[in-house]
Amino acid sequence: MARRLCVLVGFLGLMVATASAQDTRIVLQTALKAMGGTNLKTIQYSGAGWDTSVGQSYNLTGDWPRFEVPSFMRVIDYDAKSLREERTRRQGNNPTYGRLPLQEEHFTALLSGNFSGKMPFSDAIEDDTSSTVALEELERLTIQRVVDKVGGNKAKAGELLGISRATLYRKLKRYQIPTNLPTEKVPN
């Protein structure tokens, strides 16, 4: 009898969980539609505030060292599957706790597919095509570094980059990356 009761309770719990998951999905889809997000392609947000070096507290009751962030902007492009973040950070009036004050730094961080990187803000191109141009340059540099790292072994480079050898050849041609390095077979 106890076994039947446990099975019944388990079955009812499973039914409730399934119904709840379906209800949650419906609620989220309705909210997305109400906000006009069904055709969402890009999100951009910006702000200012402060950030910190996590885990750098100097005592148990003290706060982590803070840095002013006078400007921050992030763009997420869902069609291109890419992200661009631009940030300015400085020491401000926050204590240095014995280290050198942080000089103001500007940088752009990029993420696209299998590629990511961070560059000084001054290297980012400031026009309407800056995200695309910066991502292509990041992709070119990443491919060049991987090909150099594996000594020109295109099969191994493609494997490390997560792309086929044919795609790698197209990208090498597109970015005019020298391919005069020897081609080797990948050992099994």
Secondary structure, DSSP 8 states (H G I E B T S, - for coil): -HHHHHHHHHHHHHHHHHHHHHHHHHHHHHHHHHTT-TT--EEEEEEEEEEE-TT--SSSSS---EEEEEEEEEEEETTTTEEEEEEEEE-TTS--TTS-----EEEEEEEETTEEEEEEGGGS--STTHHHHHHHHHHHHHHHHHHHHTTT-HHHHHHHHTS-HHHHHHHHHHTT----S-------
